Amino acid sequence: MTGDNQPESQWRAEARKLADELRAINRALAANELDVADLQQATDWARRIRDRLERPPRARWYDGDAGVAAWRAESRQAYFDQSPVRGLLNPVAPPLSCEPAERPDGTPIMRGRARLGIAYEGPPRGVHGGWVAALFDDLLGATQGLTERPGVTGTLEVKYRAITPLDRDLRFEGWISEDRGRRVIVRGTCHADDTLTADAKAMFVRVDFNEIGRRMSEQGGDRSPSETASQTGEPRRS
């Protein structure tokens, strides 16, 4: 239950609708010809929306039980909801969708799909390279989650082969390259149609998530959830 004792499913559905509208507003502001009157009226409406949403902060996904609850299934779902890359409830997210699959030879892979508009532009008509890296970081993090013991990102290397185009369906694929015990090497590609626009290699380090959860809780102390969120590191588990 959350937000005025509304059922979680209803709350998530309404939050997703609002996030979708905010994404559309972001696209419109970045792409459309707007006059001063349009902007003034939109700013007034936006201020009213912000005032409507100003409420006490809700608990974050990593709060409770000395931080150990951070890695439970329901907590991970809350993290994915708010992810700046995959989060359907986060208007910053494009978002990226990920799903496990197999190659014809049976090799397990993670497939990802995204479509980024002009709000994510870097080079002319191209996706900003930082966002390409962020998409890879999330996709490869999800890929190493196919192993029994996922870890946190240690290094990420991205090679840009061509401009990743805006407003085109992007296809990502990730796979486990090596499993070295404590370290897992994951590789991935990004295609727009048949064009390889970038490939990546990441090294993930397996850690004790319960210990990290306890440290996160200790760092949070008695601060409010919003203060904790702004000052706490965010290890990945996908």
DAVENHU-V581899 format. One record per backbone hydrogen bond with DSSP energy under -1.0 kcal/mol. CO is the residue of the C=O (numbers start at 1). NH is the residue of the N-H. E is the energy in kcal/mol with one decimal. If there is no record, write none. Layout:
CO_NH_E ; CO_NH_E
//
This chain:
2_6_-1.2 ; 3_6_-1.3 ; 6_2_-2.0 ; 7_11_-2.5 ; 8_12_-2.7 ; 9_13_-2.0 ; 10_14_-2.2 ; 11_15_-2.6 ; 12_16_-2.4 ; 13_17_-1.8 ; 14_18_-2.1 ; 15_19_-2.4 ; 16_20_-2.5 ; 17_21_-2.1 ; 18_22_-2.3 ; 19_23_-2.1 ; 20_24_-2.1 ; 21_25_-2.3 ; 22_26_-2.3 ; 23_27_-2.3 ; 24_28_-2.4 ; 25_29_-2.6 ; 26_30_-1.8 ; 27_31_-2.1 ; 28_32_-2.6 ; 35_39_-2.2 ; 36_40_-2.8 ; 37_41_-2.4 ; 38_42_-2.6 ; 39_43_-2.5 ; 40_44_-1.9 ; 41_45_-2.3 ; 42_46_-2.8 ; 43_47_-2.3 ; 44_48_-1.7 ; 45_49_-2.4 ; 46_50_-2.7 ; 47_51_-2.4 ; 48_52_-2.1 ; 49_53_-1.7 ; 53_55_-1.0 ; 60_63_-1.6 ; 64_67_-1.5 ; 65_68_-2.1 ; 67_70_-1.6 ; 68_71_-1.5 ; 69_72_-1.7 ; 72_76_-2.5 ; 73_77_-2.1 ; 74_78_-1.6 ; 75_79_-2.1 ; 76_80_-2.7 ; 77_81_-2.3 ; 78_82_-1.4 ; 81_89_-1.7 ; 83_87_-1.5 ; 85_96_-2.3 ; 87_90_-1.3 ; 90_93_-1.4 ; 97_113_-2.1 ; 99_111_-2.8 ; 101_109_-2.6 ; 103_106_-2.5 ; 107_103_-2.4 ; 109_101_-2.6 ; 110_174_-2.4 ; 111_99_-2.3 ; 112_172_-3.0 ; 113_97_-2.6 ; 114_170_-3.0 ; 116_167_-3.2 ; 117_120_-2.2 ; 118_121_-1.8 ; 120_128_-3.0 ; 123_126_-2.8 ; 125_166_-1.9 ; 126_122_-2.8 ; 128_132_-1.7 ; 129_133_-2.2 ; 130_134_-2.0 ; 131_135_-2.5 ; 132_136_-2.1 ; 133_137_-2.7 ; 134_138_-2.1 ; 135_139_-2.6 ; 136_140_-3.2 ; 137_141_-1.6 ; 138_142_-2.2 ; 139_143_-2.1 ; 140_144_-2.5 ; 143_146_-2.3 ; 144_147_-1.5 ; 152_205_-2.9 ; 155_203_-2.1 ; 157_201_-2.4 ; 159_199_-2.1 ; 164_127_-3.7 ; 170_114_-1.5 ; 171_191_-2.7 ; 172_112_-2.2 ; 173_189_-2.1 ; 174_110_-2.3 ; 175_187_-2.4 ; 178_185_-2.8 ; 180_182_-1.3 ; 182_206_-3.1 ; 183_180_-3.2 ; 184_204_-2.8 ; 185_177_-2.8 ; 185_178_-1.7 ; 186_202_-2.9 ; 187_175_-2.5 ; 188_200_-2.5 ; 189_173_-1.8 ; 190_197_-2.4 ; 190_198_-1.3 ; 191_171_-2.9 ; 192_195_-2.1 ; 195_192_-2.3 ; 197_161_-2.0 ; 197_162_-2.0 ; 198_190_-2.3 ; 199_159_-3.1 ; 200_188_-2.1 ; 201_157_-2.9 ; 202_186_-2.7 ; 203_154_-3.4 ; 203_155_-1.5 ; 204_184_-2.4 ; 205_152_-2.7 ; 208_212_-2.1 ; 209_213_-2.7 ; 210_214_-2.1 ; 211_215_-2.2 ; 212_216_-2.6 ; 213_217_-2.2 ; 214_218_-2.4 ; 215_219_-2.5 ; 216_220_-1.9 ; 217_221_-1.9 ; 220_223_-2.2 ; 224_228_-2.7 ; 225_229_-2.5 ; 226_230_-1.4 ; 228_232_-1.2
//
